[in-house]
Amino acid sequence: MDNQQHGKHRQEDSTGPDVNGQVFIRDIADIRADMLPEVGGKAANLGELNAARLPVPPGFCLTTSAYRYALSAIGMEEIFALLQDAGASDLDELNRLATRARSLVLDAGVPTDVAESVRAAYRKLGDAAPVAVRSSATAEDLPFASFAGQQDTFLNVVGEDAVLDAVSRCWASLWTDRAVSYRTTNGIDHATVTLAVVVQEMVDSATAGVMFTANPVTGRRREAVIDASPGLGEAVVSGAVNPDQYVVDTQSNAILKRTLGDRQVEIRSLAGGGTERIERAGHTAASENHAAATENYPVEPCLSDDQIRALADLGRRVEAHYGAPQDTEWAIDSSGKLWLTQARPITTLYPLTSRVPATPGAHAFLNFSLAQGLTRPLTPMGLAGIRLIASSVARRAAFDVPDPRSGPSPYYEAGQRIFFDFTSVLRSKVGRAVVPRIFDIMEARSAAVIRGLFDDPRFAVAIKTPIRLIRHVAPVAAKYRVPETVLRALFRPDAAMKRQEQLGAELHQALRVPEGITAHQRIAHVQRILGEEVFATVPQVLPLPVLGFAMLGLVRKVLGEQAPLDQLQTVIRGLPNNVTTEMDLALWQLAREIREDPEALAFLGYPTLEELVQQFKDRELPAVAQSGLEAFLRNYGHRAVAEIDLGMPRWSDDPTHILGVVVNYLRLEHTSDAPDQQFAKAAREADEQVARLVARARAKSPLHAKLVRTALDRTRRFAGMRELPKYNLVLGLASAREQLSLVGAELAEAGRIELAEDVFFLDLNEVETALAGNKLHQLVADRRADYAQELRRRHIPRVLLSDGTEPEATAAGGSPASPGALSGSPASAGVITAPARVILDPVGAHLEPGEILVAPSTDPGWTPLFLTAGGLVMEMGGPNSHGAVVAREYGIPAVVGVPDATLRISSGQIITVDGAAGTVTTTPGDAPG
């Protein structure tokens, strides 16, 4: 039986009567994906499925033209305007406006000429045919957001009048509270969203449900997950029943898992129209009294093995048609015929890598973006810059890199974030020993995920000697004289510091650009800086902070239990030579100078932040504020939030964040809590702790004392320099950005792109194409849309396998230490109880002094907020990640690596951060959501 043979034949005429050229009716058989503005997402998908000769019940669609025609004179314009001004957090106002809109739509009803079109189309389906009347919004079932369940569906509707009533209610459901709130939150203009209505013949299903063609929990692309229950699929879709669940390996067609549901609810069609809900009280598939339970309702699978495999095969066909995993709805009628009633993209799946590994077999990719404290995506040019830097590293390590602009072979991108293929690390005995330990201090949860892959037979150890590693590390160590740098730092620390100053001067000289160069020469400058100059500083700087932290380990070995970890942690508080803390304290000093100037203080306390920024750009701030900010930006204007992305504006480009932080600092009134005082106090406590540890060593012998004193001196001198390699990297990125901005201005003036900053949504090859004369407006628009879509993504995997699996999702999660507690990694000792402030983006963020900052991750662009924070909670990071180190230096309690902290903690919630225990708890009766 084909699609048109179910029930009655398709309509002879695919369109109904029209008014002023507006088409009100489209047959599903005539609908295609590009008709979404006319028929909405659901109908467009159904038309596509039908065109692919998939088993879709026949029917018709009442177009968006009919919706607009019906609502053209009922006064919705005022509601559109009011919704435009309402914020996503103003739920009361949103709900009030939604109620007004629904009333207007329902009161208007279906206009006579539209109603006649519906009646005529319905009659062609047969005399009193049972149909499903389903909403199909233009902002529904889209690739970037699934609006499933936002609008209403009416099942088993019988009769023309009943269909018209259902149509009116579908229109009104576009204005439910949840739909209005969802659109507002996702930034969708309410005035642009319209609704079509699908009317399809009902499948009087014996069994129905949903099927994901990829596993939505683990991300595994080769597993179909099928939920099934007797009766109509509404019971499964609405969550009214715990369905049977079947997992199928779509490559081998093997059924991997069967889980039987409780069957407590079943929804069935009623004769004459409508549905009934059948509840089977007391039944549970896991009942202890299994015999008693099954006597009334046998616990048997809803689907046979043949039906399960037939569904999986159908899912493969649907996915093949769309070229992406799909969330489908299906039904099996009383004759055993399988029907497809919907398909939409699975919007929650994290994207696969943008290219496929050259070698076959399973591959594991480590999220380098998260290791850098970056959860947001990178711009296309930002990714292009990282590819050049990665290629520079790989070439220095004697790897073959045919095209530096494409990146080295281990470099990958997924979801506009940076990943590295670390399969060889997992298969290496040395790699397994070293890399997880590095991540223990960088990003502790990533380390746990890495170790979780050790037992996977696909990543069994195959490289048992360090020869290959030495072959790649030795050239770098030799070229940049790493042993000499370490020995100099150990025995001539002052000379080591002078060498670092010299390296900084050499880098600044290398970044200079001659006057009057061409756009192509600017591109060549970017290629040289990122592909050659920037990395050279890393192996010459990094050994110093590594030595500094290694010396702590030496002291631990020498003193044993007399040097507990919490006391060693005190040693690395208030560290000198940290460019990031120096920056933060310089900004605090500026705020203090402004506070002491009545004119500047009064001025900064009055205008809005936007006005302040404009006044600064116009050089109209009071002298103390104007000159102080200019001096700060001369030194640190190359920095930014998410600064490893050269596509992100630098503070010198947009000082909004810095001005906002200064205003925030002015709110900190208690001098005892002043950040500079806290930092100085931390440094004194560190010196005192060093003296105590040296005294304990002296009790062993004078030699022990000298060894411990020297080791801790090197720790204090060099550990703070851990920020310097990245600081130098960011200098290079800022220089590259400056040149690309000039190229962008030239392209915009020539009409090749619209705005100068559009250049950061291209890569270097595409910029050269634009310089050659091509106009790239559409490409930029597409890239901006993709970037905006990724900005909304909250869940970012730490590790991604080549089949889409997220190992962290497949591992059993640990339980909190106590009810209401969230667990993470201890980062900075201390306990504080205070209100939480959840901040996802530091730009323009407001943090009251003493509040606990709760963030997804942090990089140096966040650290000015640390000076007024009472504590820190981060979703990412390890004990030695950037945020943890800075928190220790400022002496604020911190816990990092807390899963979903920004979702489970709310702003204003009173929480307790125990930085030594690694826990975050709420006060009684105030548990995390």
N, C-alpha and C positions, 0 to 999 in steps of 0.2 A: 504494500500500500504506500503510495507516495504522498507528499505533503498535501496535495490538493484532493486526495481521496478520503481524507479523514472527515467524516460528517458529510458536508455538502461541497459542491464545487466552488472554486474561487469566483469572485464577482466578475461578471462579464465586462463591466465598466469600472475601471479602477478609481475613478474620481466621482464624487457626488456633485450636486449643484454648487455653484459658487456665487459669490456676491462681489462685484467690482473686481473680478479676476482672481479672487482668493479661492484656493482649493481647500476644501474642508475635509475631504476623505481621501486616503491613500490605501490601496490594498497592500498587505504585508508583502505579497509576492513582487511588488513593484518598488519596494523601498531598498535603498542602499546606504552604506555608512556615511557618504558625503551629504546625505539629506538630514543630518542631525539637527540643524537649526529649524527645520520644518517639522520633524517628527519626534525629536527628543532621543535621548540615549538608548532607552529600552527598545523602542521601535526600530531605530537604526540597526541595533545589534540583531534583532529578530529578522529584519530584512536581509542582513548579511548572511545569517545562518541559513535562511531559506534559499538564498541564491547559491550557497555552497551545497545544496541538496541534502541538508541535514534535516532530521525529522521535527519540523516546527508546526504546531497546530495552525490552521489557516485563520484569517481574521482581517481586520482593517484597523486603520489608525485615524483618529480625529486629530487633525494637524494643529500646530501652534497658531496658525492663522485663525482658526475657530476660537481659540482661547483669547487672542488679542481682540477679535471682533466682539466677543461677548463682554469683555471687560473695558471696551474703549470709552464707555460713557458712564462709568460707575464711581469715578472720583478716586482712583488709585494713585494719581500723581502726587497728591499730598502725602500719602503714606510712603511712597518712594523717597520723597525729599526728607521726611523725618527719619527714615531708616538710614539714609546716607550719613546723618549726623550722630546716630546712636552707636556707641562703642560695644564691642563684644562682651565686655564685663557688665554692661547695664542691662541685666536680664529682665528686670521689671518693665523697663521701657520697651524692650524688644517684644516681650510677651503681650504687652498692651497693644502695640501696633499690629502684631500678628492676629490678635483677636478681632480687631477692627477690620483687617483685610479679609479674614474668613467670613465675617458677617456680610460684608459687601458682596463677596463672590456668591455666597449661598442665596442671598436675597435676590440677586440678579437672575439666577437660574440660567437655562439654556435658551438663547434666542430662537424664535420660531423657524427661521430659515436654516439655522444650524441643526435644530432638532429634526427637521425634515430630512436633512442629509443623513443623519444618524439612523433614523427610522428606515430609510431606504436601504442603507448598507446592511443593517441588522437583518432585515427581511430576507436578503439574499443568502444569509447563513442558514436559513430554514425557519420553519414555523416554531416560535417560542424556543429557539435554540439556547441551551445553557451556555453562558459565556463567562469569561473572566474579564473584568474591566480594570485595567492597570494604568497607573500614572506613568508618563514618560517625559521626564523633565529635560530641558536642554542642558542643565548642569547635573547630569546623572550618568553613572556608569562610564565616567571619563578616565583616561589613563592616570591623571594625577590625583583623583579623589573619588572614592566610591560613595555614592549617596544612597546606597541600598537602604531601604526602610524609611527614607525621609518622607516619601509620599505614599498615599494609600492605594490599596488594591482591594477589589471587591470580587468575591468568588461565587460561582454558580448563580449568576444573575440571569433571570428569566423574564422576558417580556420587554416591549419597547419602552414603556414608562419607567420600568425599573432600571433599564440601561441608561436612560436620560438622567435619572436621579443619581445614579452612580457616577456619571460623567461630571455632574455639578459638584459632587463631593470630592472627586479626584482633583478638580480645579482648586477647590478650597483647601485641599491638603497641601498644596504648594505653600500655604501660609500657616502651617502648624508651628507651634512654638519651637519645636526641635529643628524644623527645616529653616526657619528664619535665623535661629542662633547659629546653625551649622554654616549657612552661607556667609553670615557676618564674620564668623571666626576665620573662614577660608578666603575672605576678601573678595567675595563674588557679589557684583552689583545686582541688587534685587530687581531693578528695573529691566535688566537684560535677560532675566530668567523667565522663560515661558514654559507652558506645559502642553504636551500632546497627550492623548489618551488612546491606549491600545485596547481593542475589543477582540478577544480570541475565543474560539470554541474551547470549552472546558474539556480537559482530560479527566474523566472520572477515574482517578487513579486508585489502584490497589495498593501501590507503594510509591513513595515519592521522597525527594530530598534534594540535597545539594552535593556537588562534587567540585573539588579543587584539583586542577590538573597538575599542580605542584604542591608540596607540603607547606602549608602557610605558617606552620610553627617552626620547623627546622630549616625551611628554605630549600629543601632538597627538590631539585627539578624533576627527578625521575621517579617520583612517587605521587600517585593520585590518591586523594583522601576522599572517601565517599561516606556521607551521612545519610541514613535511610530510616524511614518509619512508615508504618501502615497508614493508609489514607492520603489526604492531601498534603502537599509539601509545606503548607503554611505552618504546620506544627513544628517542623524542623527550622524553617527560616526565621520564625518568630521566637525560637528558643523555648517553646512551651513544653518540649519533650526532650529527654535524653535519648538521642537516636542511636541505632546501631552505627558502628563506624568500621569501615574496611579500608585498609591501606594496601595499595597494589603497586608493585614494581612495574613501571610501564615499559621497561626494556625486556624483561623476561616474562611478563604477564603473571608472575607469581603473586599470590595473595599473601602479604607479609603479616597481616594482623587482622583479627576479628574481635571487636568489642561489642557485646550486646547491650542495648539500652534498656531503660525501665518500662517503656511502652505505657506509661501512666496516662497519657493524653493521646487521643486520636481525633482528627478533624475529618468529617465526612460530608459529602454533598447531600442535601435534602431534596426529595422530589418536589417539584414546583418552585425551587429556588432557595438560596441561602445555604448555610452550612450548620452542622451541629458539632459540638465539642463533647466527646465521650471521655469521661475520666474513669480510670480503673483504680479505685481506691485500694490501698494496701498492697498493690503489686510492686515488686522490685526485683530486678534480675539478680540482685545480690542477696535476696532474702535468705535468712537462715533456714526458714521452713520452705525449702525449695519445692517440695512436693505439693504443699498447700497452695503455693503461689501459682504453680503451673497447672493445677487442676482447673482453675478458672480461665487462665490465659497462658497457653504453653509458651515457654521461652525458646523460640526458634529464630534463626536468622531471618530477617526480612527478605534477603536476597539469596538466591542460589549462586553457586560459584560461576555458572555460565552467565547469569545476569550481572554479577560483579565485573567479570571480564568484558562483557559487552559494554558496560558503562565506561570502563577504563579505555576501551577502544574508541568509543564515542568522544571521550575527552581528548584523546590524541588527535582525532580529526578536527575538533574545534580548535585546539591549540595550534595545529598546523595551519589552519586557515588564517588565524590572527597573527601567527608568528610570535606569540607570547602566552604565558600561562594564564588560564581563565578560571573564574569562579562561576560555575554553572548551576542552573536549577533544572531538574529532570522529573519525569513521572513515567510510571509503567501502568498501562490501563489493564482492565480486567482480561483482555485477550492476550496479554503479555507483550504488547507493542510498547517500545521505548520511545518517549517523546522528550524533546529538548525545549524548555520553556524560557530559558534566559541564559545569557553568557555575558560576563563583564571582566575586565582585567582584574587580576589580584594586585591591588595597589600596595599591599603591605610587604611584598617580597623585595628584598634588597637586590639591586641589579647585579648581574654577573659581570665579570671583568670584560673590558671593552675589546680584548683580543683573546684568542685561545692559545694556550701554551703549545710550543712547537713539539714537545715530547709528549707521547701518549701517557695515559694513566692519571691517577688522582694527583692534584696539586693543592697545596695549602698557601693561602695568601694572608700576610700579616698587615693590618691596617696601620700604616705609618702616620697617617693624619692624626689618629688618636694618640699615638706615641708622642706626637708633638703637641698634645693638648688641644687639638683642633677637631671639633665635631662638625663644623659647617663645611659645605663643599668649597672647592677652589674654583676660581674663574678659569676659563680656558687658557688665558695667558699665564695665569698663576701655575697651572699644571705644566704648561710649556717651559716655564722657568725651572721648575723642579726637575723636569726631564733632562734639561741641560746640565744641571748640577749633578744629578745622579749619573749621567754619562761621564762627567768629569771624574767622579769618584771611581767608577768602574774602569776607566782607562788607566788611571793611576795605579789601580790594583791589577793591572795586566789582563783585564778582560777585553774581549773583542767587542767593539761598539761600532757597527757599520754606519749608523746614522745617529749622531748625538741628539738631534731634535726629536727623535722617536724614543729616546731613552734606552738604557741597557736592557738586556733580555730579562732580568728578574723584575723589572719595573712594570707595574700594571696600574690601571685605573678602573674604578668601579664606583658608580654613584658620584662621580666627580670628586673622588677622594683618592688618596695615594695608597697603593698596596704594593708589597714586595713578595715575590714567590720565595718562601723559605722552606720549600720541600727538601732541598739539599741539607738544610740545617737539621731538619727532623731525622734525616737518614744518616746523619753524621754523629759519631760518638762524641766528638769534641763539641759539635754544635749543641747537642742536647745538654752537655755539661755547662756550657758558657752562656748561651743566649737566654734561657729562662732566668738565670741569676741576674743578668743585666735588667731584665724586665721586672724582677722582684722589686727593684728600687725605682724603676721608671714608671711602670704601669702594671701593678701587681695582679690584677685580674687577667690581663693578657698572659702573664706568666703561667697562671693556673690553666688557662685554655690551651696554651702550648703544651704543657705537661700532659694534659688530658689526651693529646694525640699520640703520645708515646706508645700506647697499647694498640693503636690502629695498625693492623697488618699491612695496610697500603703504604705506611711510612716506616717500615721496619729498617733498622740500622743496616746500611750497606757500605758506609765509609768509616773504617775503623782506625785510621791513622790520621794525624794532623798534617800530612804532607801537602795536601791540596790547599789547606788554609794557609800554611806557611808560604806556599808559592805565590799567593796573592797579597798577603800582609807584608812579607819581607820587602818587596820593592817600595812600598809606601814608607815603611820605617827607615829604609836606607836613604831614599831620595830626600826625605825631610829631616833626617838625622834625629830620629826620635830617641835613641839611646843617649845621645849627647844632651838633648833637652832634659831628659830625666836626671842625668848625673849633674848637670849644671844646677837644676832646681834643688837637688839634695845637698850639694856641697858649696854652691855659690848662689844662694837664693836672690841676693840683690842683683847679681848679673842676669839671672833669669827674668827678673821683673823688667830690667832695662831692655832685654831682648824683646819682650812683649811690646813695650812702647815703640821700639823700632819697627816691629812687624805692623803695628797699627799705622804708623806714618807711611810705610811702604804701600799698604792697602789704599789709604786715602790718595796717594799719588797715582796709583794704578786706576782709580776710579775717575780721574779727571778726564774731561772731554774737550777737545780743541773747539775753538769758536768756528761757527760757520760751516759745519759739516753737513752733508746731505742726509736725507732720510735713510738711504741704504747704508751709509756709514754709521748711522745711529744703530741700525739693526746689527751691524757687525760689532759695534761696541757692546751691545747686550750679549751677543754670542760669546765674545771674548771674556767679559766679566763673569758671566754665569758658567761658561764652559771651561774656563781656565783659572781665573784669578781667585775666586771666592774660596774654593775648596782648599787651596794651598795653605790657608791660615789654620785650618782645622788640625792637621797632624802636628803643627808646630805649637798650638795652644793647648789642645786637649790633654796632653800628657801631664800638664801641671795640676789641674783639678783632680785628675785620676790619681796622681801621686798623693794629693792632699787627703783624699778619702781613704786611700790605701794605708796611709799612716795611722788613721784611726783603727784600722784592723790590726796593725802592728801593736799598737798600745793595748788593744784588747787581748792579744796573745801574750804580751809581756806581763800584764797585771791580772789577767783572768777575771775572777769574780770581783776583784777590787776596782774594776772599770765597767760597771753595768751600763747597759745600752742607754738608759735615760740620762746618765751623767755624761756619756760621750755625746749625746744629742745636745746637751748644754754647751759643749765645746764649739759646736758649729752654729751657734746663735750669734747674731750681730757680726757676721763675717765682713772683713774689709775686702776691697777689690772686686765687689760685685756690681757690675754696671747697671743692673736692674734696680737694686736697692738704692744705689747712688741716684738714679733717676727719680725714684719715688721720693726720696728725701729732699732732692732739689725742688720738686714740685711742692712738697710740704713747706719748705723754706720760703718759696714764693708766696704761698698762702699766708704765712705768718707775716711777711712784709706788707702784704695787702691789708691784713687785719690791723696793722699798726698805723696805716694811713687812712685817716677818717674819710677823705674824699673818695679814695678807691673803694673802701669797704662799703660806704653808702651806695656808691654807684653799682657795685656788683650785687648788692642785695635787692636791687629794685627791678631791673628789666627782666624779660624772659631770656632763656638761654639763647634762643635764635637771635634776639636783639643784641645780646652780648657778642655773639660771634660776628655779626655784621659790624658792630662798633669796632671790634678788634681789626677786622679786615680793612675798615676805613681809617684805622689808626686814630680813633677818637676816644679810646679808653683813657682814664687818668694815667698820668705818667708812670707811676709805680707799677700798675698792672700792665700797661702796654709794653714798657721796656722789659719787664720781668718775663712776660710771656714770650716776647720775641727772642730773648736770650735763651729761654728754655727750649724753644723750638729750633734754635740754631744748633743746639747740642743733641736734642733728642727728637727732632721733627721727622726723622726717617723711620721712627717706630710707628706701630699701628696695632690695632686688634687684629688677630689672625694674620700676623705680619709675614709669615712665610709665603703668603699669597701676594705676589707683586701686583695683582689686580686690585687689592684693597687700598683705598686711599690712605696715605700717610697722615700723621697728625699735622704736618706742615700743609697738606692739602686741605684738610678739614679739622680745625681745632675744637670742634664741638665737644668731643669726649674730654679733652683736657680742661676746657673751661668748666664743664659740668663737674669734674673732679675737684677743681679749685673751689667752686661754690660749695661742694659737699664738705671739703676740709674746713671751710669757715664755720660750719655748724658744730665742730668739735671744740668745746669751750674749756674743758678741764685740762689744765696744763700738765697734771700728773699723767694724763693719758696721751699727751702729745707724742706723735710717732717718733720724733727725733729723740725725745727723752726715753721712750721705750727701747729704741735701738741702742742708745748709749748704755742703758741699764743692762740690756742683753749682752753687750760686749764686755761690761764689767763682770757680769756673772760668769761669762765664758773664761775670762782671765783668772778669776778666782777658782774655777773648776780645774783649769790647767795647773794652777799652783798646788791644789790638793792632790791631783794625780801624780805630779812630780814628787811630792812629799811621800806618797805611798811607794813610789819606785825607789826613792832614796833609802827607805827602810830595808830594801833588798840589797842594794849596793849603789855606790856612786855611778858606776857604769850604767845601771838600769835607769837611774835618774837622768843622766845625760841623754840616753837613748829616747826616753819618753819626752823630755823637754824638746829635743830636736824634732821628734816626730810631730808633736802637737804644734810646734812653731810652723812647720811646713803645712800642717792642716789649716791653721789660721791664715797663713799667707795665701795659699793656693786654692783651697776648696771653693772660695767665693768666685773664682774665675770660671766656674762651670757655665756661666751665662755668656762668656766672651766669644766662644766659637759661633754661637747663634747670633750674637750682636754683630759680629763681622759679616756673617751671612746676610743679615738684614740690611747692613750698609750697602752691600752689593745689589740686593734686590731693589732698594730705594733708588740707587743710581740707574739701574735698568728701567725702573718705572718712569723716572724723569725723562729719559730718552724716548721711551715708547709714548709718553704723553705728548711730546712734541711731534712725533710721527702721526699720532692720532689727530692732532689739531690740523696737520697738513692734509690728511685724508678727508677730514670733515669739511675743510674749506674747499676741497676739490669735489665734494659731493659723493665720495666713494662710501662713506659711512655718515650717519646722521650727526653723531656727537663725538667729540674727541675721545671721551672715555669708552666709547664702543670698541676701541682698539683692544681693550682687555677681554673682549668676548671673541677674539680671534687668536690664532696661534701665529708663530713667526712666518710660516709658509704662506698663510692666508694674508698676512699683512703685505708680504711681498707681491702677492697676487693683486691686492688692492692698489699698491703702488704702480703696478703695471697697467692699471686702468679699469679693473673690474669693480663693479658696485656690489657691496656685500650687505645691504640693508636687511634683506630677508634672513640671511644666515645669522646676523647679529640678533635679530628679533627672536629667532628660534632658540638661539643659545641663551638669551636672557630668560625666556620662558622655562627652559630646562633648568636653569640655575635657580630660578624662583621656586620651582617645584622641589628641588633638592633642599632648599633652605627650610622647607616645611617638615622635612624628615626628622623625626626624633630618635628613632632606633637605628644605631650604627653598629654593625658587627665588629668585634675586635679581630676575629679571624674568619675568613671565608674560604670554603673549599670550592674546587672547580665545578662541582655539580650544584652549587648554590647552597650547600649545607652550612649552617652556622653552628659550629661545634658547641658554643656556649649555650645554645638553645636546646641541644640534645642532652647536655649534662644535667644530672640531678642537682637542683639548687640546694644550698645549705639552709638550715633554719636559723632565724635570728637567735641571739643569745638569750633573749627574754621577750615576753609579750610587749609589743610596741617598740621593739628595738630594731634598728638597721645596723648591719655590720659592714665594715670596710677594713682598710689597712690603717694602723696607727701612723700618724704623720708628724704631729707636733704635740708634745705632752701638755697636759693641762685640762681642766674641766671648766666649762662655762654653760650656764643656763640663760638663754635670752631668746627674743623673738627671731624667727628665721626670715630671711629675705631671699626669695628665689629669683635669680637673675639669669636670663638666657643670653643676653647680649649686654656688654658693659657700656656701650655707647648710650649716653643719656640716662643711664641707670641711677637710681637714687637709693643710697644706703645710709640709714640713720646710724650715727655713731653707736657702737656696741652691738649692733645687730649681727647675726650669724649669716655669713654669705653662703648661699647654697647655689652651686653652679655645675653645669655639665663638665667643664674642664676650664683650665686657665692657661694663658700664656702671658708674656710680659705686659701686653696691653691691658690686662686685668689688674695688675698688681697695685696701681694707685688706689684701688678700692680697699686693698688689704690694710692700709694705714688706719682706716676707721672701722674696720670689721672687728667684732669681738671674737669670732671664730670662723672656721671654714669647713665646708662639707663639699666634696667633689665626687661626681660619678666616675671620673677617670683618675688615673694616676697611681703612683706607688710612693713609698717612703722617701724616695729621692727624686721624684718628679718636680717640675718647676714650682708648682703651687705649694708642695709640701716644704721645699727648701725655704722659700720666701716666708711661709707661715712660721717656720721655726726661727728664722732670723728676726722676725717681728715679735716673736713670743706669743702668738695666738694659737689656741688649741685647734687642731685640724685632724679630720678623718677623710681619707681619699678612697677611691675605688668603691663607692657605695652605689650599688645598682639602682637605677631609676630614682635617684634621690630627688631630682627636680619634679618628678611626678608624685612621689609619695610624701613629700613635705610641701606645705603651703606657706606662702608669705604670711607673717603674723603669728604663725603657730609657735608656741613656746617649746623649744627643744633643748636637750642637754647634749653637748659634744664632749666626749671623753677621748682626748687625743692619744692617751697612752693605751687605752683598751681597744680603740678602734671602733667605738660604738656611738650611735646617735639614737637617743631615746626621747620620747615625748612625755610631758607631764601627765599624770593620771587623768583618764577621760579625754585625752587629746591625742589619740593614736594617729599615726600616719594614714593618709587615704590610700 
